[in-house]
């Protein structure tokens, strides 16, 4: 069985992507809101874990853009 390799991001990369401070990302990790792996050189966040974090913190489901209903 072949398992797809997970992609990981650093705290800095996640902070830059979300436009927040690195200390904010570390706070989320410390409180357990954002799952991360400590590999000795710093924390790494899997893309799948970041996606779960973002989905848990969204305020409402995304609505289809105007004029795109039914488009595949």
CHARMM-style PDB file with segment names, atoms N, HN, CA, C and O in Angstrom:
ATOM      1  N   UNK     1       0.852  -1.181   0.000  1.00  0.00      PROA
ATOM      2  CA  UNK     1       0.000   0.000   0.000  1.00  0.00      PROA
ATOM      3  C   UNK     1       0.897   1.243   0.000  1.00  0.00      PROA
ATOM      4  O   UNK     1       1.817   1.342   0.813  1.00  0.00      PROA
ATOM      5  N   UNK     2       0.643   2.165  -0.882  1.00  0.00      PROA
ATOM      6  HN  UNK     2      -0.104   2.084  -1.542  1.00  0.00      PROA
ATOM      7  CA  UNK     2       1.413   3.410  -0.978  1.00  0.00      PROA
ATOM      8  C   UNK     2       0.644   4.506  -0.261  1.00  0.00      PROA
ATOM      9  O   UNK     2      -0.524   4.756  -0.559  1.00  0.00      PROA
ATOM     10  N   UNK     3       1.311   5.161   0.690  1.00  0.00      PROA
ATOM     11  HN  UNK     3       2.260   4.958   0.932  1.00  0.00      PROA
ATOM     12  CA  UNK     3       0.710   6.252   1.450  1.00  0.00      PROA
ATOM     13  C   UNK     3       1.245   7.563   0.902  1.00  0.00      PROA
ATOM     14  O   UNK     3       2.461   7.738   0.815  1.00  0.00      PROA
ATOM     15  N   UNK     4       0.366   8.493   0.527  1.00  0.00      PROA
ATOM     16  HN  UNK     4      -0.622   8.351   0.597  1.00  0.00      PROA
ATOM     17  CA  UNK     4       0.857   9.773   0.009  1.00  0.00      PROA
ATOM     18  C   UNK     4       1.653  10.505   1.083  1.00  0.00      PROA
ATOM     19  O   UNK     4       1.270  10.520   2.253  1.00  0.00      PROA
ATOM     20  N   UNK     5       2.766  11.112   0.673  1.00  0.00      PROA
ATOM     21  HN  UNK     5       3.077  11.100  -0.277  1.00  0.00      PROA
ATOM     22  CA  UNK     5       3.608  11.831   1.617  1.00  0.00      PROA
ATOM     23  C   UNK     5       2.961  13.152   1.985  1.00  0.00      PROA
ATOM     24  O   UNK     5       2.538  13.919   1.120  1.00  0.00      PROA
ATOM     25  N   UNK     6       2.893  13.403   3.272  1.00  0.00      PROA
ATOM     26  HN  UNK     6       3.237  12.780   3.975  1.00  0.00      PROA
ATOM     27  CA  UNK     6       2.302  14.621   3.811  1.00  0.00      PROA
ATOM     28  C   UNK     6       3.236  15.803   3.538  1.00  0.00      PROA
ATOM     29  O   UNK     6       4.456  15.644   3.567  1.00  0.00      PROA
ATOM     30  N   UNK     7       2.679  16.973   3.276  1.00  0.00      PROA
ATOM     31  HN  UNK     7       1.688  17.102   3.253  1.00  0.00      PROA
ATOM     32  CA  UNK     7       3.459  18.196   3.105  1.00  0.00      PROA
ATOM     33  C   UNK     7       3.393  18.975   4.416  1.00  0.00      PROA
ATOM     34  O   UNK     7       2.325  19.096   5.016  1.00  0.00      PROA
ATOM     35  N   UNK     8       4.527  19.499   4.858  1.00  0.00      PROA
ATOM     36  HN  UNK     8       5.395  19.401   4.371  1.00  0.00      PROA
ATOM     37  CA  UNK     8       4.612  20.217   6.122  1.00  0.00      PROA
ATOM     38  C   UNK     8       5.075  21.648   5.909  1.00  0.00      PROA
ATOM     39  O   UNK     8       5.819  21.945   4.974  1.00  0.00      PROA
ATOM     40  N   UNK     9       4.620  22.530   6.797  1.00  0.00      PROA
ATOM     41  HN  UNK     9       4.016  22.289   7.556  1.00  0.00      PROA
ATOM     42  CA  UNK     9       5.011  23.929   6.764  1.00  0.00      PROA
ATOM     43  C   UNK     9       5.596  24.313   8.115  1.00  0.00      PROA
ATOM     44  O   UNK     9       5.249  23.721   9.138  1.00  0.00      PROA
ATOM     45  N   UNK    10       6.473  25.290   8.120  1.00  0.00      PROA
ATOM     46  HN  UNK    10       6.755  25.770   7.289  1.00  0.00      PROA
ATOM     47  CA  UNK    10       7.036  25.806   9.361  1.00  0.00      PROA
ATOM     48  C   UNK    10       6.044  26.779   9.994  1.00  0.00      PROA
ATOM     49  O   UNK    10       5.064  27.189   9.371  1.00  0.00      PROA
ATOM     50  N   UNK    11       6.323  27.138  11.251  1.00  0.00      PROA
ATOM     51  HN  UNK    11       7.119  26.805  11.757  1.00  0.00      PROA
ATOM     52  CA  UNK    11       5.508  28.138  11.937  1.00  0.00      PROA
ATOM     53  C   UNK    11       5.527  29.442  11.143  1.00  0.00      PROA
ATOM     54  O   UNK    11       4.490  30.084  10.971  1.00  0.00      PROA
ATOM     55  N   UNK    12       6.702  29.831  10.663  1.00  0.00      PROA
ATOM     56  HN  UNK    12       7.545  29.310  10.803  1.00  0.00      PROA
ATOM     57  CA  UNK    12       6.818  31.076   9.893  1.00  0.00      PROA
ATOM     58  C   UNK    12       5.967  31.017   8.621  1.00  0.00      PROA
ATOM     59  O   UNK    12       5.288  31.989   8.289  1.00  0.00      PROA
ATOM     60  N   UNK    13       5.996  29.896   7.914  1.00  0.00      PROA
ATOM     61  HN  UNK    13       6.547  29.106   8.183  1.00  0.00      PROA
ATOM     62  CA  UNK    13       5.217  29.766   6.679  1.00  0.00      PROA
ATOM     63  C   UNK    13       3.719  29.863   6.950  1.00  0.00      PROA
ATOM     64  O   UNK    13       2.990  30.506   6.195  1.00  0.00      PROA
ATOM     65  N   UNK    14       3.262  29.227   8.023  1.00  0.00      PROA
ATOM     66  HN  UNK    14       3.855  28.705   8.637  1.00  0.00      PROA
ATOM     67  CA  UNK    14       1.838  29.307   8.373  1.00  0.00      PROA
ATOM     68  C   UNK    14       1.484  30.738   8.773  1.00  0.00      PROA
ATOM     69  O   UNK    14       0.446  31.256   8.363  1.00  0.00      PROA
ATOM     70  N   UNK    15       2.324  31.366   9.557  1.00  0.00      PROA
ATOM     71  HN  UNK    15       3.167  30.945   9.891  1.00  0.00      PROA
ATOM     72  CA  UNK    15       2.075  32.746   9.983  1.00  0.00      PROA
ATOM     73  C   UNK    15       1.997  33.683   8.775  1.00  0.00      PROA
ATOM     74  O   UNK    15       1.099  34.520   8.687  1.00  0.00      PROA
ATOM     75  N   UNK    16       2.938  33.537   7.853  1.00  0.00      PROA
ATOM     76  HN  UNK    16       3.668  32.857   7.924  1.00  0.00      PROA
ATOM     77  CA  UNK    16       2.925  34.370   6.642  1.00  0.00      PROA
ATOM     78  C   UNK    16       1.667  34.116   5.824  1.00  0.00      PROA
ATOM     79  O   UNK    16       1.038  35.050   5.325  1.00  0.00      PROA
ATOM     80  N   UNK    17       1.308  32.852   5.692  1.00  0.00      PROA
ATOM     81  HN  UNK    17       1.818  32.093   6.097  1.00  0.00      PROA
ATOM     82  CA  UNK    17       0.134  32.490   4.887  1.00  0.00      PROA
ATOM     83  C   UNK    17      -1.150  33.068   5.472  1.00  0.00      PROA
ATOM     84  O   UNK    17      -2.027  33.518   4.735  1.00  0.00      PROA
ATOM     85  N   UNK    18      -1.258  33.054   6.820  1.00  0.00      PROA
ATOM     86  HN  UNK    18      -0.546  32.688   7.418  1.00  0.00      PROA
ATOM     87  CA  UNK    18      -2.484  33.520   7.478  1.00  0.00      PROA
ATOM     88  C   UNK    18      -2.411  34.988   7.890  1.00  0.00      PROA
ATOM     89  O   UNK    18      -3.373  35.535   8.428  1.00  0.00      PROA
ATOM     90  N   UNK    19      -1.257  35.629   7.635  1.00  0.00      PROA
ATOM     91  HN  UNK    19      -0.475  35.185   7.198  1.00  0.00      PROA
ATOM     92  CA  UNK    19      -1.059  37.046   7.968  1.00  0.00      PROA
ATOM     93  C   UNK    19      -1.236  37.285   9.472  1.00  0.00      PROA
ATOM     94  O   UNK    19      -1.929  38.213   9.889  1.00  0.00      PROA
ATOM     95  N   UNK    20      -0.592  36.424  10.280  1.00  0.00      PROA
ATOM     96  HN  UNK    20      -0.029  35.670   9.942  1.00  0.00      PROA
ATOM     97  CA  UNK    20      -0.584  36.573  11.731  1.00  0.00      PROA
ATOM     98  C   UNK    20       0.866  36.474  12.207  1.00  0.00      PROA
ATOM     99  O   UNK    20       1.754  36.116  11.434  1.00  0.00      PROA
ATOM    100  N   UNK    21       1.096  36.789  13.462  1.00  0.00      PROA
ATOM    101  HN  UNK    21       0.374  37.080  14.090  1.00  0.00      PROA
ATOM    102  CA  UNK    21       2.439  36.695  14.036  1.00  0.00      PROA
ATOM    103  C   UNK    21       2.800  35.232  14.300  1.00  0.00      PROA
ATOM    104  O   UNK    21       1.924  34.398  14.528  1.00  0.00      PROA
ATOM    105  N   UNK    22       4.091  34.937  14.266  1.00  0.00      PROA
ATOM    106  HN  UNK    22       4.802  35.615  14.081  1.00  0.00      PROA
ATOM    107  CA  UNK    22       4.550  33.588  14.586  1.00  0.00      PROA
ATOM    108  C   UNK    22       4.161  33.208  16.011  1.00  0.00      PROA
ATOM    109  O   UNK    22       3.874  32.043  16.285  1.00  0.00      PROA
ATOM    110  N   UNK    23       4.151  34.182  16.920  1.00  0.00      PROA
ATOM    111  HN  UNK    23       4.384  35.128  16.697  1.00  0.00      PROA
ATOM    112  CA  UNK    23       3.756  33.886  18.304  1.00  0.00      PROA
ATOM    113  C   UNK    23       2.300  33.434  18.384  1.00  0.00      PROA
ATOM    114  O   UNK    23       1.943  32.636  19.251  1.00  0.00      PROA
ATOM    115  N   UNK    24       1.467  33.938  17.488  1.00  0.00      PROA
ATOM    116  HN  UNK    24       1.757  34.586  16.784  1.00  0.00      PROA
ATOM    117  CA  UNK    24       0.070  33.510  17.446  1.00  0.00      PROA
ATOM    118  C   UNK    24      -0.026  32.048  17.032  1.00  0.00      PROA
ATOM    119  O   UNK    24      -0.786  31.285  17.627  1.00  0.00      PROA
ATOM    120  N   UNK    25       0.729  31.656  16.028  1.00  0.00      PROA
ATOM    121  HN  UNK    25       1.346  32.276  15.545  1.00  0.00      PROA
ATOM    122  CA  UNK    25       0.729  30.261  15.575  1.00  0.00      PROA
ATOM    123  C   UNK    25       1.246  29.358  16.692  1.00  0.00      PROA
ATOM    124  O   UNK    25       0.681  28.292  16.938  1.00  0.00      PROA
ATOM    125  N   UNK    26       2.311  29.776  17.367  1.00  0.00      PROA
ATOM    126  HN  UNK    26       2.770  30.642  17.167  1.00  0.00      PROA
ATOM    127  CA  UNK    26       2.846  28.982  18.483  1.00  0.00      PROA
ATOM    128  C   UNK    26       1.831  28.866  19.622  1.00  0.00      PROA
ATOM    129  O   UNK    26       1.749  27.830  20.282  1.00  0.00      PROA
ATOM    130  N   UNK    27       1.063  29.926  19.849  1.00  0.00      PROA
ATOM    131  HN  UNK    27       1.130  30.768  19.314  1.00  0.00      PROA
ATOM    132  CA  UNK    27       0.002  29.895  20.870  1.00  0.00      PROA
ATOM    133  C   UNK    27      -1.050  28.847  20.494  1.00  0.00      PROA
ATOM    134  O   UNK    27      -1.475  28.063  21.343  1.00  0.00      PROA
ATOM    135  N   UNK    28      -1.468  28.832  19.235  1.00  0.00      PROA
ATOM    136  HN  UNK    28      -1.123  29.469  18.545  1.00  0.00      PROA
ATOM    137  CA  UNK    28      -2.448  27.844  18.781  1.00  0.00      PROA
ATOM    138  C   UNK    28      -1.914  26.425  18.990  1.00  0.00      PROA
ATOM    139  O   UNK    28      -2.661  25.525  19.375  1.00  0.00      PROA
ATOM    140  N   UNK    29      -0.628  26.234  18.735  1.00  0.00      PROA
ATOM    141  HN  UNK    29      -0.021  26.965  18.423  1.00  0.00      PROA
ATOM    142  CA  UNK    29      -0.015  24.917  18.920  1.00  0.00      PROA
ATOM    143  C   UNK    29       0.004  24.566  20.408  1.00  0.00      PROA
ATOM    144  O   UNK    29      -0.381  23.462  20.792  1.00  0.00      PROA
ATOM    145  N   UNK    30       0.451  25.501  21.242  1.00  0.00      PROA
ATOM    146  HN  UNK    30       0.764  26.398  20.931  1.00  0.00      PROA
ATOM    147  CA  UNK    30       0.565  25.271  22.683  1.00  0.00      PROA
ATOM    148  C   UNK    30      -0.783  24.950  23.326  1.00  0.00      PROA
ATOM    149  O   UNK    30      -0.854  24.119  24.231  1.00  0.00      PROA
ATOM    150  N   UNK    31      -1.857  25.607  22.864  1.00  0.00      PROA
ATOM    151  HN  UNK    31      -1.799  26.282  22.128  1.00  0.00      PROA
ATOM    152  CA  UNK    31      -3.185  25.379  23.435  1.00  0.00      PROA
ATOM    153  C   UNK    31      -3.886  24.171  22.838  1.00  0.00      PROA
ATOM    154  O   UNK    31      -4.957  23.780  23.302  1.00  0.00      PROA
ATOM    155  N   UNK    32      -3.288  23.577  21.808  1.00  0.00      PROA
ATOM    156  HN  UNK    32      -2.418  23.894  21.431  1.00  0.00      PROA
ATOM    157  CA  UNK    32      -3.889  22.399  21.197  1.00  0.00      PROA
ATOM    158  C   UNK    32      -4.870  22.702  20.082  1.00  0.00      PROA
ATOM    159  O   UNK    32      -5.473  21.781  19.530  1.00  0.00      PROA
ATOM    160  N   UNK    33      -5.045  23.973  19.736  1.00  0.00      PROA
ATOM    161  HN  UNK    33      -4.556  24.720  20.184  1.00  0.00      PROA
ATOM    162  CA  UNK    33      -5.953  24.328  18.638  1.00  0.00      PROA
ATOM    163  C   UNK    33      -5.417  23.881  17.282  1.00  0.00      PROA
ATOM    164  O   UNK    33      -6.179  23.485  16.400  1.00  0.00      PROA
ATOM    165  N   UNK    34      -4.092  23.949  17.130  1.00  0.00      PROA
ATOM    166  HN  UNK    34      -3.474  24.270  17.846  1.00  0.00      PROA
ATOM    167  CA  UNK    34      -3.451  23.592  15.869  1.00  0.00      PROA
ATOM    168  C   UNK    34      -2.478  22.451  16.137  1.00  0.00      PROA
ATOM    169  O   UNK    34      -1.537  22.597  16.917  1.00  0.00      PROA
ATOM    170  N   UNK    35      -2.707  21.328  15.491  1.00  0.00      PROA
ATOM    171  HN  UNK    35      -3.471  21.210  14.857  1.00  0.00      PROA
ATOM    172  CA  UNK    35      -1.838  20.167  15.668  1.00  0.00      PROA
ATOM    173  C   UNK    35      -0.528  20.404  14.928  1.00  0.00      PROA
ATOM    174  O   UNK    35      -0.520  20.877  13.792  1.00  0.00      PROA
ATOM    175  N   UNK    36       0.588  20.066  15.591  1.00  0.00      PROA
ATOM    176  HN  UNK    36       0.581  19.682  16.515  1.00  0.00      PROA
ATOM    177  CA  UNK    36       1.905  20.243  14.993  1.00  0.00      PROA
ATOM    178  C   UNK    36       2.843  19.166  15.514  1.00  0.00      PROA
ATOM    179  O   UNK    36       2.566  18.504  16.513  1.00  0.00      PROA
ATOM    180  N   UNK    37       3.952  19.008  14.818  1.00  0.00      PROA
ATOM    181  HN  UNK    37       4.178  19.546  14.006  1.00  0.00      PROA
ATOM    182  CA  UNK    37       4.950  18.012  15.171  1.00  0.00      PROA
ATOM    183  C   UNK    37       6.251  18.741  15.480  1.00  0.00      PROA
ATOM    184  O   UNK    37       6.709  19.568  14.692  1.00  0.00      PROA
ATOM    185  N   UNK    38       6.847  18.428  16.636  1.00  0.00      PROA
ATOM    186  HN  UNK    38       6.475  17.755  17.276  1.00  0.00      PROA
ATOM    187  CA  UNK    38       8.132  19.014  17.013  1.00  0.00      PROA
ATOM    188  C   UNK    38       9.226  18.075  16.529  1.00  0.00      PROA
ATOM    189  O   UNK    38       9.378  16.973  17.057  1.00  0.00      PROA
ATOM    190  N   UNK    39       9.992  18.504  15.525  1.00  0.00      PROA
ATOM    191  HN  UNK    39       9.869  19.399  15.096  1.00  0.00      PROA
ATOM    192  CA  UNK    39      11.019  17.629  14.957  1.00  0.00      PROA
ATOM    193  C   UNK    39      12.411  17.969  15.478  1.00  0.00      PROA
ATOM    194  O   UNK    39      13.406  17.472  14.950  1.00  0.00      PROA
ATOM    195  N   UNK    40      12.492  18.796  16.491  1.00  0.00      PROA
ATOM    196  HN  UNK    40      11.684  19.200  16.919  1.00  0.00      PROA
ATOM    197  CA  UNK    40      13.785  19.162  17.048  1.00  0.00      PROA
ATOM    198  C   UNK    40      14.310  20.483  16.524  1.00  0.00      PROA
ATOM    199  O   UNK    40      14.946  21.234  17.263  1.00  0.00      PROA
ATOM    200  N   UNK    41      14.052  20.776  15.262  1.00  0.00      PROA
ATOM    201  HN  UNK    41      13.535  20.166  14.662  1.00  0.00      PROA
ATOM    202  CA  UNK    41      14.467  22.054  14.668  1.00  0.00      PROA
ATOM    203  C   UNK    41      13.327  23.062  14.708  1.00  0.00      PROA
ATOM    204  O   UNK    41      13.465  24.176  14.201  1.00  0.00      PROA
ATOM    205  N   UNK    42      12.232  22.689  15.291  1.00  0.00      PROA
ATOM    206  HN  UNK    42      12.121  21.785  15.702  1.00  0.00      PROA
ATOM    207  CA  UNK    42      11.064  23.563  15.345  1.00  0.00      PROA
ATOM    208  C   UNK    42       9.820  22.792  14.984  1.00  0.00      PROA
ATOM    209  O   UNK    42       9.868  21.622  14.603  1.00  0.00      PROA
ATOM    210  N   UNK    43       8.723  23.468  15.113  1.00  0.00      PROA
ATOM    211  HN  UNK    43       8.684  24.418  15.423  1.00  0.00      PROA
ATOM    212  CA  UNK    43       7.433  22.853  14.830  1.00  0.00      PROA
ATOM    213  C   UNK    43       7.190  22.768  13.324  1.00  0.00      PROA
ATOM    214  O   UNK    43       7.616  23.634  12.560  1.00  0.00      PROA
ATOM    215  N   UNK    44       6.495  21.704  12.917  1.00  0.00      PROA
ATOM    216  HN  UNK    44       6.149  21.000  13.537  1.00  0.00      PROA
ATOM    217  CA  UNK    44       6.044  21.540  11.532  1.00  0.00      PROA
ATOM    218  C   UNK    44       4.550  21.245  11.568  1.00  0.00      PROA
ATOM    219  O   UNK    44       4.077  20.463  12.393  1.00  0.00      PROA
ATOM    220  N   UNK    45       3.823  21.879  10.669  1.00  0.00      PROA
ATOM    221  HN  UNK    45       4.208  22.514  10.000  1.00  0.00      PROA
ATOM    222  CA  UNK    45       2.377  21.729  10.601  1.00  0.00      PROA
ATOM    223  C   UNK    45       2.024  21.069   9.276  1.00  0.00      PROA
ATOM    224  O   UNK    45       2.387  21.566   8.210  1.00  0.00      PROA
ATOM    225  N   UNK    46       1.319  19.953   9.348  1.00  0.00      PROA
ATOM    226  HN  UNK    46       1.024  19.550  10.214  1.00  0.00      PROA
ATOM    227  CA  UNK    46       0.893  19.248   8.142  1.00  0.00      PROA
ATOM    228  C   UNK    46      -0.220  20.041   7.463  1.00  0.00      PROA
ATOM    229  O   UNK    46      -1.054  20.656   8.128  1.00  0.00      PROA
ATOM    230  N   UNK    47      -0.221  20.019   6.139  1.00  0.00      PROA
ATOM    231  HN  UNK    47       0.456  19.520   5.599  1.00  0.00      PROA
ATOM    232  CA  UNK    47      -1.277  20.708   5.380  1.00  0.00      PROA
ATOM    233  C   UNK    47      -2.658  20.246   5.821  1.00  0.00      PROA
ATOM    234  O   UNK    47      -3.577  21.057   5.941  1.00  0.00      PROA
ATOM    235  N   UNK    48      -2.810  18.954   6.063  1.00  0.00      PROA
ATOM    236  HN  UNK    48      -2.064  18.295   5.967  1.00  0.00      PROA
ATOM    237  CA  UNK    48      -4.111  18.410   6.473  1.00  0.00      PROA
ATOM    238  C   UNK    48      -4.529  18.977   7.828  1.00  0.00      PROA
ATOM    239  O   UNK    48      -5.705  19.277   8.034  1.00  0.00      PROA
ATOM    240  N   UNK    49      -3.581  19.127   8.755  1.00  0.00      PROA
ATOM    241  HN  UNK    49      -2.626  18.883   8.588  1.00  0.00      PROA
ATOM    242  CA  UNK    49      -3.902  19.680  10.071  1.00  0.00      PROA
ATOM    243  C   UNK    49      -4.259  21.156   9.985  1.00  0.00      PROA
ATOM    244  O   UNK    49      -5.142  21.621  10.706  1.00  0.00      PROA
ATOM    245  N   UNK    50      -3.586  21.896   9.116  1.00  0.00      PROA
ATOM    246  HN  UNK    50      -2.868  21.519   8.530  1.00  0.00      PROA
ATOM    247  CA  UNK    50      -3.923  23.307   8.927  1.00  0.00      PROA
ATOM    248  C   UNK    50      -5.325  23.437   8.332  1.00  0.00      PROA
ATOM    249  O   UNK    50      -6.090  24.323   8.713  1.00  0.00      PROA
ATOM    250  N   UNK    51      -5.649  22.560   7.409  1.00  0.00      PROA
ATOM    251  HN  UNK    51      -5.028  21.840   7.099  1.00  0.00      PROA
ATOM    252  CA  UNK    51      -6.983  22.589   6.796  1.00  0.00      PROA
ATOM    253  C   UNK    51      -8.061  22.335   7.852  1.00  0.00      PROA
ATOM    254  O   UNK    51      -9.083  23.023   7.867  1.00  0.00      PROA
ATOM    255  N   UNK    52      -7.845  21.365   8.724  1.00  0.00      PROA
ATOM    256  HN  UNK    52      -7.016  20.807   8.712  1.00  0.00      PROA
ATOM    257  CA  UNK    52      -8.806  21.068   9.800  1.00  0.00      PROA
ATOM    258  C   UNK    52      -8.948  22.277  10.714  1.00  0.00      PROA
ATOM    259  O   UNK    52     -10.061  22.657  11.077  1.00  0.00      PROA
ATOM    260  N   UNK    53      -7.821  22.885  11.089  1.00  0.00      PROA
ATOM    261  HN  UNK    53      -6.916  22.576  10.795  1.00  0.00      PROA
ATOM    262  CA  UNK    53      -7.838  24.074  11.946  1.00  0.00      PROA
ATOM    263  C   UNK    53      -8.674  25.184  11.314  1.00  0.00      PROA
ATOM    264  O   UNK    53      -9.517  25.787  11.978  1.00  0.00      PROA
ATOM    265  N   UNK    54      -8.439  25.449  10.035  1.00  0.00      PROA
ATOM    266  HN  UNK    54      -7.754  24.959   9.496  1.00  0.00      PROA
ATOM    267  CA  UNK    54      -9.169  26.519   9.351  1.00  0.00      PROA
ATOM    268  C   UNK    54     -10.656  26.203   9.237  1.00  0.00      PROA
ATOM    269  O   UNK    54     -11.490  27.097   9.385  1.00  0.00      PROA
ATOM    270  N   UNK    55     -10.993  24.961   8.980  1.00  0.00      PROA
ATOM    271  HN  UNK    55     -10.315  24.235   8.860  1.00  0.00      PROA
ATOM    272  CA  UNK    55     -12.409  24.572   8.879  1.00  0.00      PROA
ATOM    273  C   UNK    55     -13.118  24.730  10.229  1.00  0.00      PROA
ATOM    274  O   UNK    55     -14.275  25.147  10.275  1.00  0.00      PROA
ATOM    275  N   UNK    56     -12.426  24.398  11.326  1.00  0.00      PROA
ATOM    276  HN  UNK    56     -11.486  24.059  11.288  1.00  0.00      PROA
ATOM    277  CA  UNK    56     -13.025  24.525  12.664  1.00  0.00      PROA
ATOM    278  C   UNK    56     -13.248  25.977  13.041  1.00  0.00      PROA
ATOM    279  O   UNK    56     -14.104  26.272  13.874  1.00  0.00      PROA
ATOM    280  N   UNK    57     -12.500  26.885  12.448  1.00  0.00      PROA
ATOM    281  HN  UNK    57     -11.804  26.646  11.771  1.00  0.00      PROA
ATOM    282  CA  UNK    57     -12.590  28.294  12.821  1.00  0.00      PROA
ATOM    283  C   UNK    57     -13.340  29.156  11.810  1.00  0.00      PROA
ATOM    284  O   UNK    57     -13.398  30.376  11.962  1.00  0.00      PROA
ATOM    285  N   UNK    58     -13.913  28.538  10.784  1.00  0.00      PROA
ATOM    286  HN  UNK    58     -13.866  27.547  10.660  1.00  0.00      PROA
ATOM    287  CA  UNK    58     -14.664  29.357   9.837  1.00  0.00      PROA
ATOM    288  C   UNK    58     -15.994  29.753  10.450  1.00  0.00      PROA
ATOM    289  O   UNK    58     -16.553  29.018  11.264  1.00  0.00      PROA
ATOM    290  N   UNK    59     -16.500  30.916  10.059  1.00  0.00      PROA
ATOM    291  HN  UNK    59     -16.046  31.513   9.398  1.00  0.00      PROA
ATOM    292  CA  UNK    59     -17.734  31.428  10.645  1.00  0.00      PROA
ATOM    293  C   UNK    59     -18.971  30.905   9.934  1.00  0.00      PROA
ATOM    294  O   UNK    59     -20.023  30.747  10.554  1.00  0.00      PROA
ATOM    295  N   UNK    60     -18.855  30.636   8.654  1.00  0.00      PROA
ATOM    296  HN  UNK    60     -18.000  30.764   8.151  1.00  0.00      PROA
ATOM    297  CA  UNK    60     -19.994  30.139   7.884  1.00  0.00      PROA
ATOM    298  C   UNK    60     -19.465  29.419   6.655  1.00  0.00      PROA
ATOM    299  O   UNK    60     -18.376  29.729   6.173  1.00  0.00      PROA
ATOM    300  N   UNK    61     -20.222  28.466   6.147  1.00  0.00      PROA
ATOM    301  HN  UNK    61     -21.107  28.214   6.538  1.00  0.00      PROA
ATOM    302  CA  UNK    61     -19.773  27.802   4.918  1.00  0.00      PROA
ATOM    303  C   UNK    61     -19.634  28.808   3.783  1.00  0.00      PROA
ATOM    304  O   UNK    61     -20.374  29.789   3.710  1.00  0.00      PROA
ATOM    305  N   UNK    62     -18.688  28.552   2.914  1.00  0.00      PROA
ATOM    306  HN  UNK    62     -18.087  27.755   2.973  1.00  0.00      PROA
ATOM    307  CA  UNK    62     -18.474  29.416   1.758  1.00  0.00      PROA
ATOM    308  C   UNK    62     -19.669  29.292   0.815  1.00  0.00      PROA
ATOM    309  O   UNK    62     -20.137  28.190   0.527  1.00  0.00      PROA
ATOM    310  N   UNK    63     -20.149  30.429   0.343  1.00  0.00      PROA
ATOM    311  HN  UNK    63     -19.768  31.324   0.577  1.00  0.00      PROA
ATOM    312  CA  UNK    63     -21.258  30.438  -0.609  1.00  0.00      PROA
ATOM    313  C   UNK    63     -20.706  30.451  -2.029  1.00  0.00      PROA
ATOM    314  O   UNK    63     -19.635  31.010  -2.268  1.00  0.00      PROA
ATOM    315  N   UNK    64     -21.423  29.841  -2.977  1.00  0.00      PROA
ATOM    316  HN  UNK    64     -22.293  29.387  -2.783  1.00  0.00      PROA
ATOM    317  CA  UNK    64     -20.974  29.908  -4.370  1.00  0.00      PROA
ATOM    318  C   UNK    64     -20.974  31.359  -4.853  1.00  0.00      PROA
ATOM    319  O   UNK    64     -21.825  32.158  -4.464  1.00  0.00      PROA
ATOM    320  N   UNK    65     -20.012  31.678  -5.700  1.00  0.00      PROA
ATOM    321  HN  UNK    65     -19.321  31.028  -6.017  1.00  0.00      PROA
ATOM    322  CA  UNK    65     -19.949  33.028  -6.253  1.00  0.00      PROA
ATOM    323  C   UNK    65     -21.128  33.238  -7.202  1.00  0.00      PROA
ATOM    324  O   UNK    65     -21.645  32.281  -7.778  1.00  0.00      PROA
ATOM    325  N   UNK    66     -21.543  34.473  -7.360  1.00  0.00      PROA
ATOM    326  HN  UNK    66     -21.123  35.251  -6.892  1.00  0.00      PROA
ATOM    327  CA  UNK    66     -22.669  34.808  -8.232  1.00  0.00      PROA
ATOM    328  C   UNK    66     -22.372  34.330  -9.656  1.00  0.00      PROA
ATOM    329  O   UNK    66     -21.303  34.598 -10.205  1.00  0.00      PROA
ATOM    330  N   UNK    67     -23.313  33.637 -10.227  1.00  0.00      PROA
ATOM    331  HN  UNK    67     -24.181  33.419  -9.781  1.00  0.00      PROA
ATOM    332  CA  UNK    67     -23.173  33.189 -11.604  1.00  0.00      PROA
ATOM    333  C   UNK    67     -22.455  31.872 -11.774  1.00  0.00      PROA
ATOM    334  O   UNK    67     -22.244  31.430 -12.903  1.00  0.00      PROA
ATOM    335  N   UNK    68     -22.070  31.225 -10.674  1.00  0.00      PROA
ATOM    336  HN  UNK    68     -22.241  31.583  -9.757  1.00  0.00      PROA
ATOM    337  CA  UNK    68     -21.359  29.961 -10.801  1.00  0.00      PROA
ATOM    338  C   UNK    68     -22.190  28.763 -10.328  1.00  0.00      PROA
ATOM    339  O   UNK    68     -21.697  27.635 -10.304  1.00  0.00      PROA
ATOM    340  N   UNK    69     -23.434  29.004  -9.957  1.00  0.00      PROA
ATOM    341  HN  UNK    69     -23.835  29.919  -9.976  1.00  0.00      PROA
ATOM    342  CA  UNK    69     -24.287  27.905  -9.513  1.00  0.00      PROA
ATOM    343  C   UNK    69     -24.447  26.910 -10.656  1.00  0.00      PROA
ATOM    344  O   UNK    69     -24.755  27.282 -11.788  1.00  0.00      PROA
ATOM    345  N   UNK    70     -24.233  25.649 -10.338  1.00  0.00      PROA
ATOM    346  HN  UNK    70     -23.983  25.347  -9.418  1.00  0.00      PROA
ATOM    347  CA  UNK    70     -24.434  24.615 -11.328  1.00  0.00      PROA
ATOM    348  C   UNK    70     -23.287  24.448 -12.307  1.00  0.00      PROA
ATOM    349  O   UNK    70     -23.347  23.565 -13.163  1.00  0.00      PROA
ATOM    350  N   UNK    71     -22.250  25.257 -12.215  1.00  0.00      PROA
ATOM    351  HN  UNK    71     -22.201  25.975 -11.520  1.00  0.00      PROA
ATOM    352  CA  UNK    71     -21.107  25.143 -13.121  1.00  0.00      PROA
ATOM    353  C   UNK    71     -20.192  24.040 -12.606  1.00  0.00      PROA
ATOM    354  O   UNK    71     -19.886  23.977 -11.415  1.00  0.00      PROA
ATOM    355  N   UNK    72     -19.763  23.181 -13.507  1.00  0.00      PROA
ATOM    356  HN  UNK    72     -20.011  23.232 -14.475  1.00  0.00      PROA
ATOM    357  CA  UNK    72     -18.871  22.085 -13.116  1.00  0.00      PROA
ATOM    358  C   UNK    72     -17.593  22.159 -13.865  1.00  0.00      PROA
ATOM    359  OT1 UNK    72     -16.714  21.319 -13.671  1.00  0.00      PROA
TER     360      UNK     72
END
